[in-house]
């Protein structure tokens, strides 16, 4: 099926979006990318997921990523809360999605959890609420290993050639990278924590993490299950921070079963 690309204006920013899979059918599944991701950086995963589910899948690039417009100024420590509580509801409304199934990776996973666990007063009136949330390599809190790995990548940014590689996917790769890294490495962000939101999630919840994740330890999904005992967790061996890219067959199977359970 050909991709359907569309730009929408949400919360003052022009966002690139892409619909994968069948042209017809109710749109429910929404992908939320990682801290340096975009529509294009999902690569073939959205199309494979849409084919597996036999239903359309929507991906979008947050402001400052991909071909979406660039935000003004640095990110504040609550940038993921703003995305979850302001931008995402606007996007869902723009596509008339009433019962979304959110699938997020890394920062996108945290955004999905915040959205699902936010009280109604924190969201726009009439905002759609998630029917299910699946998270890949989620962050619930900031760990030393996360800070150390981001600092290592930042310090090697120029020499590693990461900038030219990101330039294939982002309008302003240096700004995209440093905006993300500076936010995570700021002193004020060390206290960032979404455990209260995770405990408040009432919809179906699936968490997947790589056993060798360089950006977070198993404490992330262990704590998720402690806070939300109904959640299902899957730890993948021989897998680092990108389960959908490193163990795609396992992730696609888990997501297909998860969505099938929601249908029932």
Protein Blocks (a to p, Z undefined) as FASTA:
>chain_A
ZZddddddeehiacddddehjfbdcdfbdcdddfkbcfklnmmmmmmmmmmnopacdddd
dehiajbccdehjddfklmmmmmmmmmmmmmmmnopabdcdddehjlmmmmmmmmmpcfk
lpcehiacdfbdcdehiafbdcfklmmmmmmmmmmmmmnommmmmmmmpmblmlmmmmmm
mmmmpmklmmgccklmmmmpmbdcdddddfklckbcfklmmmmmmmmmmbccdddehiaf
blmlmmmmlmmmmmmmmmmmmmZZ
